[in-house]
Amino acid sequence: MVREIMRDTAFLSLRAEPATSADLPVADDLLETLEAHKDGCVGMAANMIGVKIRIIAFLGGGEYMVMFNPEIIKKSGPYEAEEGCLSLDGIRKTKRWKSVKVRYHNRNFQIRLKTFTGFTAQIIQHEIDHCDGIII
Ligand SMILES: [Zn+2]
């Protein structure tokens, strides 16, 4: 189900809770909502659809991907980026890392480790920040 985009910065500033397999329907709604906004949006965290749970969805290498409980465990190559967010107005400056290693659960709640670089890494960092209540 496509959900409404949360724009309340007080809500978006709250840390999200760990996801469990009971939250799989939230991931489906997140993907559907992301696809509905594909013209201007390449990633979304569950709190952007009003659910305070650690799930992110994003477009990486032409494919949609979902991560449960994503965590950056290694990062390198800091740089200054400019980003927009569907929940906020305008473009803002923020610090990002060129390469990030992420630990997350897949849909079967198996632990996965993967390194991402470039734009995909940037999207993931933005969405994991959302899970921690950090907005650009
Ligand atoms: Zn955002």
Backbone and ligand atoms as CSV (ligand in chain L), in Angstrom:
chain,resi,resn,atom,element,x,y,z
A,1,MET,N,N,0.835,-1.189,0.000
A,1,MET,CA,C,0.000,0.000,0.000
A,1,MET,C,C,0.880,1.253,0.000
A,2,VAL,N,N,0.542,2.193,-0.882
A,2,VAL,CA,C,1.291,3.450,-0.914
A,2,VAL,C,C,0.860,4.300,0.278
A,3,ARG,N,N,1.819,4.697,1.071
A,3,ARG,CA,C,1.499,5.474,2.275
A,3,ARG,C,C,1.829,6.953,2.065
A,4,GLU,N,N,1.257,7.767,2.934
A,4,GLU,CA,C,1.498,9.205,2.900
A,4,GLU,C,C,2.908,9.508,3.413
A,5,ILE,N,N,3.562,10.516,2.827
A,5,ILE,CA,C,4.915,10.884,3.256
A,5,ILE,C,C,4.859,11.720,4.534
A,6,MET,N,N,5.605,11.266,5.537
A,6,MET,CA,C,5.701,11.964,6.815
A,6,MET,C,C,6.592,13.200,6.652
A,7,ARG,N,N,6.076,14.362,7.047
A,7,ARG,CA,C,6.868,15.589,6.940
A,7,ARG,C,C,7.033,16.282,8.300
A,8,ASP,N,N,6.609,15.615,9.356
A,8,ASP,CA,C,6.714,16.178,10.698
A,8,ASP,C,C,8.137,15.950,11.229
A,9,THR,N,N,8.931,17.034,11.310
A,9,THR,CA,C,10.339,16.865,11.674
A,9,THR,C,C,10.500,16.394,13.120
A,10,ALA,N,N,9.507,16.638,13.980
A,10,ALA,CA,C,9.581,16.125,15.362
A,10,ALA,C,C,9.534,14.601,15.336
A,11,PHE,N,N,8.640,14.046,14.527
A,11,PHE,CA,C,8.558,12.578,14.388
A,11,PHE,C,C,9.824,12.037,13.716
A,12,LEU,N,N,10.277,12.733,12.663
A,12,LEU,CA,C,11.451,12.268,11.904
A,12,LEU,C,C,12.740,12.344,12.728
A,13,SER,N,N,12.720,13.081,13.839
A,13,SER,CA,C,13.907,13.202,14.691
A,13,SER,C,C,14.000,12.097,15.741
A,14,LEU,N,N,13.004,11.209,15.772
A,14,LEU,CA,C,13.027,10.111,16.747
A,14,LEU,C,C,13.790,8.920,16.186
A,15,ARG,N,N,14.544,8.251,17.042
A,15,ARG,CA,C,15.250,7.032,16.639
A,15,ARG,C,C,14.261,5.905,16.403
A,16,ALA,N,N,14.477,5.141,15.337
A,16,ALA,CA,C,13.581,4.026,15.036
A,16,ALA,C,C,13.972,2.792,15.845
A,17,GLU,N,N,13.002,1.914,16.063
A,17,GLU,CA,C,13.192,0.675,16.834
A,17,GLU,C,C,13.661,-0.452,15.913
A,18,PRO,N,N,14.321,-1.472,16.458
A,18,PRO,CA,C,14.756,-2.600,15.633
A,18,PRO,C,C,13.577,-3.284,14.913
A,19,ALA,N,N,13.849,-3.723,13.700
A,19,ALA,CA,C,12.833,-4.426,12.912
A,19,ALA,C,C,12.878,-5.918,13.221
A,20,THR,N,N,11.722,-6.579,13.125
A,20,THR,CA,C,11.638,-8.042,13.254
A,20,THR,C,C,10.911,-8.572,12.021
A,21,SER,N,N,10.823,-9.895,11.901
A,21,SER,CA,C,10.150,-10.471,10.729
A,21,SER,C,C,8.664,-10.104,10.688
A,22,ALA,N,N,8.112,-9.658,11.814
A,22,ALA,CA,C,6.718,-9.211,11.834
A,22,ALA,C,C,6.539,-7.909,11.045
A,23,ASP,N,N,7.665,-7.264,10.734
A,23,ASP,CA,C,7.600,-5.971,10.036
A,23,ASP,C,C,7.718,-6.092,8.517
A,24,LEU,N,N,7.704,-7.304,7.985
A,24,LEU,CA,C,7.795,-7.479,6.523
A,24,LEU,C,C,6.736,-6.680,5.756
A,25,PRO,N,N,5.485,-6.606,6.251
A,25,PRO,CA,C,4.488,-5.791,5.521
A,25,PRO,C,C,4.878,-4.317,5.421
A,26,VAL,N,N,5.593,-3.821,6.426
A,26,VAL,CA,C,6.058,-2.424,6.384
A,26,VAL,C,C,7.032,-2.251,5.214
A,27,ALA,N,N,7.907,-3.254,5.014
A,27,ALA,CA,C,8.874,-3.190,3.921
A,27,ALA,C,C,8.166,-3.154,2.570
A,28,ASP,N,N,7.081,-3.917,2.452
A,28,ASP,CA,C,6.327,-3.913,1.192
A,28,ASP,C,C,5.683,-2.552,0.937
A,29,ASP,N,N,5.112,-1.971,1.977
A,29,ASP,CA,C,4.528,-0.629,1.841
A,29,ASP,C,C,5.609,0.397,1.487
A,30,LEU,N,N,6.784,0.233,2.094
A,30,LEU,CA,C,7.883,1.169,1.847
A,30,LEU,C,C,8.309,1.099,0.377
A,31,LEU,N,N,8.440,-0.121,-0.138
A,31,LEU,CA,C,8.812,-0.296,-1.550
A,31,LEU,C,C,7.757,0.278,-2.485
A,32,GLU,N,N,6.494,0.010,-2.170
A,32,GLU,CA,C,5.414,0.540,-3.018
A,32,GLU,C,C,5.391,2.059,-3.004
A,33,THR,N,N,5.619,2.626,-1.822
A,33,THR,CA,C,5.606,4.089,-1.706
A,33,THR,C,C,6.806,4.685,-2.443
A,34,LEU,N,N,7.962,4.015,-2.323
A,34,LEU,CA,C,9.159,4.480,-3.024
A,34,LEU,C,C,8.945,4.450,-4.536
A,35,GLU,N,N,8.368,3.366,-5.031
A,35,GLU,CA,C,8.118,3.254,-6.472
A,35,GLU,C,C,7.133,4.312,-6.944
A,36,ALA,N,N,6.170,4.638,-6.093
A,36,ALA,CA,C,5.181,5.664,-6.443
A,36,ALA,C,C,5.830,7.043,-6.566
A,37,HIS,N,N,6.994,7.208,-5.938
A,37,HIS,CA,C,7.705,8.494,-5.975
A,37,HIS,C,C,9.000,8.401,-6.767
A,38,LYS,N,N,9.076,7.424,-7.676
A,38,LYS,CA,C,10.357,7.168,-8.346
A,38,LYS,C,C,10.872,8.349,-9.177
A,39,ASP,N,N,9.986,9.276,-9.528
A,39,ASP,CA,C,10.436,10.427,-10.306
A,39,ASP,C,C,11.389,11.332,-9.538
A,40,GLY,N,N,11.203,11.425,-8.216
A,40,GLY,CA,C,12.053,12.364,-7.494
A,40,GLY,C,C,12.735,11.766,-6.281
A,41,CYS,N,N,12.683,10.438,-6.147
A,41,CYS,CA,C,13.158,9.842,-4.906
A,41,CYS,C,C,13.783,8.482,-5.162
A,42,VAL,N,N,14.982,8.258,-4.603
A,42,VAL,CA,C,15.714,7.006,-4.846
A,42,VAL,C,C,15.882,6.167,-3.579
A,43,GLY,N,N,15.372,6.676,-2.461
A,43,GLY,CA,C,15.498,5.905,-1.237
A,43,GLY,C,C,14.531,6.409,-0.193
A,44,MET,N,N,14.173,5.530,0.736
A,44,MET,CA,C,13.215,5.894,1.773
A,44,MET,C,C,13.455,5.045,3.007
A,45,ALA,N,N,13.246,5.651,4.156
A,45,ALA,CA,C,13.302,4.917,5.413
A,45,ALA,C,C,11.877,4.819,5.938
A,46,ALA,N,N,11.598,3.777,6.752
A,46,ALA,CA,C,10.225,3.537,7.200
A,46,ALA,C,C,9.639,4.720,7.964
A,47,ASN,N,N,10.482,5.475,8.677
A,47,ASN,CA,C,9.873,6.620,9.395
A,47,ASN,C,C,9.342,7.689,8.442
A,48,MET,N,N,9.789,7.651,7.180
A,48,MET,CA,C,9.224,8.582,6.194
A,48,MET,C,C,7.802,8.210,5.803
A,49,ILE,N,N,7.372,6.980,6.131
A,49,ILE,CA,C,5.946,6.638,5.944
A,49,ILE,C,C,5.263,6.476,7.307
A,50,GLY,N,N,5.878,7.082,8.326
A,50,GLY,CA,C,5.231,7.139,9.633
A,50,GLY,C,C,5.390,5.907,10.496
A,51,VAL,N,N,6.364,5.032,10.160
A,51,VAL,CA,C,6.589,3.822,10.957
A,51,VAL,C,C,7.988,3.879,11.562
A,52,LYS,N,N,8.054,3.908,12.899
A,52,LYS,CA,C,9.338,4.106,13.595
A,52,LYS,C,C,10.077,2.769,13.766
A,53,ILE,N,N,10.441,2.167,12.648
A,53,ILE,CA,C,11.106,0.865,12.629
A,53,ILE,C,C,12.301,0.969,11.677
A,54,ARG,N,N,13.409,0.243,12.004
A,54,ARG,CA,C,14.633,0.369,11.206
A,54,ARG,C,C,14.584,-0.456,9.916
A,55,ILE,N,N,13.927,0.100,8.903
A,55,ILE,CA,C,13.872,-0.519,7.576
A,55,ILE,C,C,14.138,0.576,6.546
A,56,ILE,N,N,14.977,0.263,5.565
A,56,ILE,CA,C,15.193,1.210,4.470
A,56,ILE,C,C,14.972,0.497,3.136
A,57,ALA,N,N,14.592,1.271,2.136
A,57,ALA,CA,C,14.450,0.761,0.769
A,57,ALA,C,C,15.109,1.779,-0.142
A,58,PHE,N,N,15.782,1.298,-1.166
A,58,PHE,CA,C,16.469,2.230,-2.072
A,58,PHE,C,C,16.714,1.582,-3.423
A,59,LEU,N,N,17.034,2.451,-4.380
A,59,LEU,CA,C,17.371,2.004,-5.720
A,59,LEU,C,C,18.892,1.954,-5.794
A,60,GLY,N,N,19.431,0.769,-6.062
A,60,GLY,CA,C,20.888,0.633,-6.167
A,60,GLY,C,C,21.217,-0.198,-7.380
A,61,GLY,N,N,21.972,0.368,-8.308
A,61,GLY,CA,C,22.335,-0.364,-9.521
A,61,GLY,C,C,21.114,-0.804,-10.321
A,62,GLY,N,N,20.084,0.052,-10.350
A,62,GLY,CA,C,18.902,-0.233,-11.161
A,62,GLY,C,C,17.895,-1.177,-10.520
A,63,GLU,N,N,18.179,-1.619,-9.288
A,63,GLU,CA,C,17.257,-2.542,-8.621
A,63,GLU,C,C,16.855,-2.026,-7.250
A,64,TYR,N,N,15.618,-2.304,-6.876
A,64,TYR,CA,C,15.185,-1.923,-5.535
A,64,TYR,C,C,15.698,-2.933,-4.524
A,65,MET,N,N,16.127,-2.410,-3.384
A,65,MET,CA,C,16.667,-3.281,-2.358
A,65,MET,C,C,16.093,-2.850,-1.002
A,66,VAL,N,N,15.853,-3.815,-0.135
A,66,VAL,CA,C,15.344,-3.515,1.211
A,66,VAL,C,C,16.350,-4.040,2.229
A,67,MET,N,N,16.576,-3.267,3.272
A,67,MET,CA,C,17.442,-3.705,4.365
A,67,MET,C,C,16.708,-3.522,5.688
A,68,PHE,N,N,16.833,-4.525,6.541
A,68,PHE,CA,C,16.284,-4.447,7.892
A,68,PHE,C,C,17.460,-4.238,8.845
A,69,ASN,N,N,17.305,-3.333,9.772
A,69,ASN,CA,C,18.336,-3.039,10.783
A,69,ASN,C,C,19.719,-2.750,10.180
A,70,PRO,N,N,19.791,-1.896,9.159
A,70,PRO,CA,C,21.093,-1.618,8.549
A,70,PRO,C,C,21.986,-0.804,9.486
A,71,GLU,N,N,23.271,-1.119,9.417
A,71,GLU,CA,C,24.259,-0.470,10.285
A,71,GLU,C,C,25.541,-0.288,9.481
A,72,ILE,N,N,26.126,0.895,9.535
A,72,ILE,CA,C,27.405,1.098,8.854
A,72,ILE,C,C,28.507,0.652,9.806
A,73,ILE,N,N,29.319,-0.318,9.363
A,73,ILE,CA,C,30.357,-0.830,10.254
A,73,ILE,C,C,31.751,-0.400,9.808
A,74,LYS,N,N,31.861,0.195,8.627
A,74,LYS,CA,C,33.152,0.692,8.147
A,74,LYS,C,C,32.886,1.765,7.107
A,75,LYS,N,N,33.677,2.828,7.127
A,75,LYS,CA,C,33.471,3.884,6.135
A,75,LYS,C,C,34.795,4.517,5.777
A,76,SER,N,N,34.895,4.995,4.537
A,76,SER,CA,C,36.123,5.677,4.135
A,76,SER,C,C,35.837,6.705,3.054
A,77,GLY,N,N,36.723,7.720,3.003
A,77,GLY,CA,C,36.622,8.741,1.959
A,77,GLY,C,C,35.551,9.784,2.204
A,78,PRO,N,N,35.739,10.648,3.214
A,78,PRO,CA,C,34.721,11.667,3.482
A,78,PRO,C,C,34.639,12.716,2.367
A,79,TYR,N,N,33.465,13.215,2.141
A,79,TYR,CA,C,33.288,14.322,1.184
A,79,TYR,C,C,32.022,15.086,1.542
A,80,GLU,N,N,31.917,16.279,0.967
A,80,GLU,CA,C,30.749,17.118,1.202
A,80,GLU,C,C,29.729,16.875,0.087
A,81,ALA,N,N,28.500,16.527,0.464
A,81,ALA,CA,C,27.465,16.252,-0.541
A,81,ALA,C,C,26.325,17.255,-0.392
A,82,GLU,N,N,25.504,17.343,-1.432
A,82,GLU,CA,C,24.277,18.136,-1.366
A,82,GLU,C,C,23.124,17.202,-1.648
A,83,GLU,N,N,22.129,17.224,-0.775
A,83,GLU,CA,C,21.028,16.276,-0.898
A,83,GLU,C,C,19.677,16.934,-0.700
A,84,GLY,N,N,18.679,16.299,-1.290
A,84,GLY,CA,C,17.295,16.656,-1.028
A,84,GLY,C,C,16.634,15.486,-0.331
A,85,CYS,N,N,15.431,15.721,0.182
A,85,CYS,CA,C,14.699,14.669,0.881
A,85,CYS,C,C,13.216,14.909,0.648
A,86,LEU,N,N,12.504,13.858,0.333
A,86,LEU,CA,C,11.069,13.961,0.065
A,86,LEU,C,C,10.306,14.515,1.273
A,87,SER,N,N,10.862,14.314,2.471
A,87,SER,CA,C,10.194,14.782,3.685
A,87,SER,C,C,10.528,16.239,4.013
A,88,LEU,N,N,11.491,16.810,3.287
A,88,LEU,CA,C,11.955,18.163,3.603
A,88,LEU,C,C,11.958,19.018,2.341
A,89,ASP,N,N,12.040,20.333,2.534
A,89,ASP,CA,C,12.124,21.226,1.381
A,89,ASP,C,C,13.572,21.575,1.093
A,90,GLY,N,N,13.873,21.728,-0.186
A,90,GLY,CA,C,15.167,22.261,-0.595
A,90,GLY,C,C,16.298,21.254,-0.580
A,91,ILE,N,N,17.485,21.788,-0.878
A,91,ILE,CA,C,18.706,20.988,-0.966
A,91,ILE,C,C,19.598,21.424,0.194
A,92,ARG,N,N,20.216,20.475,0.868
A,92,ARG,CA,C,21.060,20.805,2.015
A,92,ARG,C,C,22.412,20.119,1.917
A,93,LYS,N,N,23.410,20.756,2.537
A,93,LYS,CA,C,24.769,20.197,2.538
A,93,LYS,C,C,24.928,19.206,3.676
A,94,THR,N,N,25.670,18.141,3.421
A,94,THR,CA,C,25.932,17.172,4.466
A,94,THR,C,C,27.230,16.422,4.177
A,95,LYS,N,N,27.819,15.804,5.225
A,95,LYS,CA,C,29.057,15.041,5.035
A,95,LYS,C,C,28.732,13.575,4.775
A,96,ARG,N,N,29.321,13.029,3.742
A,96,ARG,CA,C,29.122,11.611,3.417
A,96,ARG,C,C,30.458,10.916,3.218
A,97,TRP,N,N,30.403,9.578,3.085
A,97,TRP,CA,C,31.590,8.756,2.863
A,97,TRP,C,C,31.459,8.052,1.518
A,98,LYS,N,N,32.576,7.987,0.784
A,98,LYS,CA,C,32.523,7.415,-0.569
A,98,LYS,C,C,32.249,5.920,-0.545
A,99,SER,N,N,32.754,5.245,0.485
A,99,SER,CA,C,32.578,3.801,0.574
A,99,SER,C,C,32.082,3.435,1.975
A,100,VAL,N,N,31.056,2.612,2.039
A,100,VAL,CA,C,30.551,2.160,3.342
A,100,VAL,C,C,30.301,0.658,3.321
A,101,LYS,N,N,30.667,0.019,4.427
A,101,LYS,CA,C,30.355,-1.398,4.590
A,101,LYS,C,C,29.152,-1.474,5.523
A,102,VAL,N,N,28.114,-2.179,5.074
A,102,VAL,CA,C,26.849,-2.205,5.809
A,102,VAL,C,C,26.533,-3.625,6.272
A,103,ARG,N,N,26.116,-3.725,7.525
A,103,ARG,CA,C,25.606,-4.995,8.037
A,103,ARG,C,C,24.092,-4.842,8.169
A,104,TYR,N,N,23.347,-5.795,7.661
A,104,TYR,CA,C,21.886,-5.682,7.695
A,104,TYR,C,C,21.266,-7.074,7.677
A,105,HIS,N,N,19.970,-7.113,7.899
A,105,HIS,CA,C,19.221,-8.355,7.737
A,105,HIS,C,C,18.497,-8.302,6.406
A,106,ASN,N,N,18.484,-9.420,5.697
A,106,ASN,CA,C,17.678,-9.483,4.477
A,106,ASN,C,C,16.252,-9.889,4.864
A,107,ARG,N,N,15.409,-10.114,3.848
A,107,ARG,CA,C,13.997,-10.470,4.076
A,107,ARG,C,C,13.808,-11.728,4.906
A,108,ASN,N,N,14.799,-12.624,4.860
A,108,ASN,CA,C,14.723,-13.861,5.649
A,108,ASN,C,C,15.381,-13.692,7.015
A,109,PHE,N,N,15.722,-12.456,7.306
A,109,PHE,CA,C,16.378,-12.112,8.567
A,109,PHE,C,C,17.696,-12.857,8.780
A,110,GLN,N,N,18.406,-13.028,7.655
A,110,GLN,CA,C,19.782,-13.513,7.722
A,110,GLN,C,C,20.683,-12.284,7.708
A,111,ILE,N,N,21.781,-12.353,8.447
A,111,ILE,CA,C,22.724,-11.225,8.470
A,111,ILE,C,C,23.529,-11.198,7.187
A,112,ARG,N,N,23.637,-10.024,6.605
A,112,ARG,CA,C,24.407,-9.848,5.381
A,112,ARG,C,C,25.391,-8.692,5.570
A,113,LEU,N,N,26.526,-8.785,4.891
A,113,LEU,CA,C,27.525,-7.714,4.899
A,113,LEU,C,C,27.777,-7.331,3.457
A,114,LYS,N,N,27.740,-6.046,3.162
A,114,LYS,CA,C,27.994,-5.643,1.788
A,114,LYS,C,C,28.617,-4.254,1.766
A,115,THR,N,N,29.568,-4.071,0.846
A,115,THR,CA,C,30.199,-2.758,0.696
A,115,THR,C,C,29.580,-2.039,-0.499
A,116,PHE,N,N,29.257,-0.780,-0.300
A,116,PHE,CA,C,28.663,0.036,-1.359
A,116,PHE,C,C,29.534,1.263,-1.575
A,117,THR,N,N,29.549,1.750,-2.808
A,117,THR,CA,C,30.328,2.953,-3.119
A,117,THR,C,C,29.463,3.921,-3.917
A,118,GLY,N,N,29.972,5.145,-4.043
A,118,GLY,CA,C,29.350,6.140,-4.921
A,118,GLY,C,C,27.949,6.527,-4.501
A,119,PHE,N,N,27.078,6.710,-5.511
A,119,PHE,CA,C,25.740,7.240,-5.255
A,119,PHE,C,C,24.917,6.287,-4.379
A,120,THR,N,N,25.051,4.985,-4.620
A,120,THR,CA,C,24.296,4.025,-3.800
A,120,THR,C,C,24.709,4.140,-2.337
A,121,ALA,N,N,26.012,4.272,-2.103
A,121,ALA,CA,C,26.504,4.444,-0.728
A,121,ALA,C,C,25.916,5.709,-0.107
A,122,GLN,N,N,25.817,6.757,-0.914
A,122,GLN,CA,C,25.270,8.027,-0.416
A,122,GLN,C,C,23.800,7.878,-0.022
A,123,ILE,N,N,23.031,7.204,-0.865
A,123,ILE,CA,C,21.602,6.992,-0.564
A,123,ILE,C,C,21.463,6.211,0.746
A,124,ILE,N,N,22.244,5.137,0.877
A,124,ILE,CA,C,22.160,4.295,2.075
A,124,ILE,C,C,22.484,5.102,3.333
A,125,GLN,N,N,23.503,5.955,3.247
A,125,GLN,CA,C,23.862,6.768,4.421
A,125,GLN,C,C,22.724,7.700,4.806
A,126,HIS,N,N,22.083,8.311,3.793
A,126,HIS,CA,C,20.954,9.213,4.048
A,126,HIS,C,C,19.825,8.450,4.751
A,127,GLU,N,N,19.528,7.239,4.259
A,127,GLU,CA,C,18.404,6.479,4.825
A,127,GLU,C,C,18.733,5.927,6.224
A,128,ILE,N,N,19.977,5.490,6.434
A,128,ILE,CA,C,20.341,5.011,7.783
A,128,ILE,C,C,20.291,6.171,8.774
A,129,ASP,N,N,20.682,7.373,8.322
A,129,ASP,CA,C,20.532,8.551,9.185
A,129,ASP,C,C,19.074,8.709,9.613
A,130,HIS,N,N,18.132,8.513,8.685
A,130,HIS,CA,C,16.707,8.606,9.031
A,130,HIS,C,C,16.376,7.637,10.178
A,131,CYS,N,N,16.919,6.411,10.111
A,131,CYS,CA,C,16.658,5.419,11.172
A,131,CYS,C,C,17.129,5.936,12.532
A,132,ASP,N,N,18.182,6.758,12.523
A,132,ASP,CA,C,18.726,7.296,13.770
A,132,ASP,C,C,18.112,8.652,14.130
A,133,GLY,N,N,17.111,9.057,13.384
A,133,GLY,CA,C,16.455,10.344,13.668
A,133,GLY,C,C,17.270,11.533,13.209
A,134,ILE,N,N,18.215,11.286,12.294
A,134,ILE,CA,C,19.041,12.381,11.769
A,134,ILE,C,C,18.515,12.787,10.406
A,135,ILE,N,N,18.164,14.053,10.284
A,135,ILE,CA,C,17.714,14.532,8.971
A,135,ILE,C,C,18.706,15.584,8.485
A,136,ILE,N,N,18.859,15.662,7.160
A,136,ILE,CA,C,19.865,16.567,6.593
A,136,ILE,C,C,19.516,18.013,6.870
L,1,ZN,ZN,ZN,15.373,11.772,3.481
